[in-house]
Amino acid sequence: MPQDSHPDLRDIPFTTADGSTATLGDYADEVVLIVNVASKCGLTPQYEQLEQLQRTYGERGFTVLGFPCNQFMGQEPGSMDEILDYCAMTWGVSFPIADKVKVNGPKAAPLYKALKATPDAEGATGRIHWNFEKFVLTPAGDLHRFRPQTKPDDPAIVRVIEDSLPRR
């Protein structure tokens, strides 16, 4: 179930892997799949599908944004350099990886505090359940939430991406 337009979501700053500041506004004309990632999780093979989505749709106005998070059983313990090396060497990741964040609790990143207000397909909002929870933000400002077990190449996610790609 898409959440209505989120103009302020695009203004919330986050830190990139190189320490600079970005916002989702930097991707305003693109479909963006936002996902909290971890290197030592049973769902880590989803990196492969995330990268395939990036390669399939990247030139058409789509990007994956990965946010490493160590809040779930310490499954992302490495430094940013270790995380970036792992993603590139193991999964061939070409999409942007942001700086590590907390997604739940009082110290959750502001972007994730805002994202958690978005309902999933069953209408549930609230905390991030585990690594690899996905949010798809469309250029129109619609936000769709998919729980961790929903694989990146699930037809529901692909449909949102394909239906929302900019017409060029």
C-alpha positions as CSV (number, residue, x, y, z in Angstrom):
1,M,0.0,0.0,0.0
2,P,1.7,3.2,-1.0
3,Q,1.9,6.1,1.4
4,D,0.9,9.4,0.0
5,S,3.5,11.9,-1.2
6,H,6.5,12.5,1.1
7,P,8.0,15.9,0.1
8,D,9.9,16.3,3.3
9,L,11.4,12.8,3.1
10,R,13.6,14.1,0.2
11,D,15.0,16.8,2.4
12,I,16.3,14.7,5.3
13,P,20.1,14.5,5.2
14,F,22.1,11.4,5.5
15,T,25.8,10.7,5.5
16,T,27.4,8.9,2.5
17,A,30.2,6.3,2.8
18,D,32.8,9.0,2.1
19,G,31.5,11.3,4.9
20,S,29.7,13.8,2.7
21,T,26.0,14.7,3.1
22,A,23.2,13.8,0.7
23,T,19.4,13.7,0.6
24,L,16.9,11.7,-1.3
25,G,16.3,14.9,-3.1
26,D,19.5,14.2,-5.0
27,Y,17.6,11.3,-6.6
28,A,14.3,13.2,-7.1
29,D,13.8,12.2,-10.7
30,E,14.6,8.5,-10.0
31,V,12.9,5.5,-8.4
32,V,15.0,4.8,-5.2
33,L,15.1,1.5,-3.4
34,I,16.3,2.2,0.2
35,V,17.4,-0.9,2.1
36,N,19.2,-1.5,5.4
37,V,22.0,-4.0,4.7
38,A,24.3,-6.4,6.6
39,S,27.2,-8.5,5.5
40,K,26.8,-11.4,8.0
41,C,23.0,-12.1,7.7
42,G,21.1,-15.0,6.3
43,L,19.5,-12.5,3.9
44,T,22.9,-11.1,2.7
45,P,22.5,-13.0,-0.6
46,Q,19.8,-10.4,-1.4
47,Y,22.8,-8.2,-2.4
48,E,22.9,-10.2,-5.6
49,Q,19.3,-9.3,-6.5
50,L,19.7,-5.7,-5.4
51,E,22.7,-5.4,-7.8
52,Q,20.8,-7.1,-10.6
53,L,18.0,-4.5,-10.2
54,Q,20.6,-1.7,-10.3
55,R,22.1,-3.1,-13.5
56,T,18.7,-3.7,-15.1
57,Y,17.1,-0.4,-14.3
58,G,20.0,2.0,-13.4
59,E,20.3,3.7,-16.8
60,R,16.5,4.2,-16.8
61,G,16.3,6.3,-13.7
62,F,16.6,3.8,-10.8
63,T,19.0,3.4,-7.9
64,V,19.5,1.2,-4.9
65,L,20.7,3.0,-1.7
66,G,22.2,0.7,0.9
67,F,22.4,1.7,4.5
68,P,24.6,-0.7,6.6
69,C,23.1,-1.4,10.0
70,N,24.6,-3.4,12.9
71,Q,21.5,-3.4,15.1
72,F,20.4,-6.9,14.3
73,M,22.6,-9.5,16.2
74,G,25.7,-7.5,15.3
75,Q,25.6,-8.7,11.6
76,E,27.3,-5.6,10.2
77,P,30.3,-5.2,12.5
78,G,32.9,-4.0,10.0
79,S,34.3,-0.5,9.3
80,M,33.0,1.3,6.3
81,D,36.1,0.4,4.3
82,E,35.5,-3.3,5.2
83,I,31.8,-3.1,4.3
84,L,32.6,-1.4,0.9
85,D,35.3,-3.9,0.1
86,Y,33.0,-6.8,1.0
87,C,30.1,-5.5,-1.1
88,A,32.3,-4.8,-4.1
89,M,34.4,-8.0,-4.0
90,T,31.7,-10.5,-2.9
91,W,28.6,-9.2,-4.7
92,G,30.0,-6.7,-7.3
93,V,27.9,-4.0,-5.8
94,S,27.9,-0.8,-7.9
95,F,25.1,1.1,-6.2
96,P,25.7,3.7,-3.4
97,I,26.3,2.5,0.1
98,A,25.8,5.1,2.8
99,D,27.4,5.4,6.2
100,K,26.3,3.0,8.9
101,V,23.0,3.9,10.6
102,K,20.8,2.8,13.4
103,V,17.2,2.1,12.1
104,N,15.4,1.6,15.4
105,G,15.4,3.2,18.8
106,P,16.0,6.7,20.0
107,K,19.2,7.1,18.0
108,A,17.7,5.9,14.7
109,A,18.8,7.9,11.7
110,P,16.3,10.7,10.9
111,L,15.6,9.2,7.5
112,Y,14.7,5.9,9.1
113,K,12.5,7.6,11.7
114,A,10.5,9.0,8.8
115,L,10.5,5.8,6.8
116,K,9.1,3.8,9.7
117,A,5.8,5.7,9.4
118,T,5.2,4.0,6.1
119,P,2.8,1.0,6.1
120,D,3.6,-2.3,4.5
121,A,1.2,-4.3,2.3
122,E,-0.8,-5.3,5.4
123,G,-1.0,-1.7,6.7
124,A,1.5,-2.2,9.5
125,T,3.9,0.6,10.3
126,G,6.6,0.9,12.9
127,R,10.0,-0.6,13.6
128,I,12.3,-2.1,11.1
129,H,12.0,-5.9,11.6
130,W,15.4,-7.1,10.4
131,N,18.2,-6.5,7.9
132,F,17.1,-5.9,4.2
133,E,13.8,-4.1,4.9
134,K,13.0,-2.3,1.7
135,F,11.4,1.0,0.8
136,V,10.7,2.1,-2.8
137,L,10.3,5.9,-3.3
138,T,8.9,6.9,-6.6
139,P,9.5,10.2,-8.4
140,A,5.9,11.1,-7.7
141,G,6.6,10.8,-4.0
142,D,4.8,7.5,-3.3
143,L,6.6,5.3,-0.8
144,H,6.1,1.5,-0.7
145,R,7.4,-0.7,2.1
146,F,8.5,-4.4,1.8
147,R,9.6,-6.5,4.7
148,P,13.0,-8.3,4.8
149,Q,11.8,-11.7,3.6
150,T,10.4,-10.1,0.4
151,K,13.3,-10.6,-2.1
152,P,14.4,-7.6,-4.1
153,D,13.3,-9.2,-7.4
154,D,9.8,-10.1,-6.0
155,P,7.1,-9.2,-8.7
156,A,5.5,-6.7,-6.3
157,I,8.8,-4.7,-6.1
158,V,9.6,-5.0,-9.8
159,R,6.1,-3.8,-10.6
160,V,6.5,-0.7,-8.5
161,I,9.9,0.0,-10.1
162,E,8.7,-0.5,-13.7
163,D,5.5,1.4,-13.2
164,S,7.4,4.4,-11.7
165,L,10.5,4.7,-14.0
166,P,10.7,8.1,-15.6
167,R,9.5,8.2,-19.1
168,R,12.5,9.1,-21.3
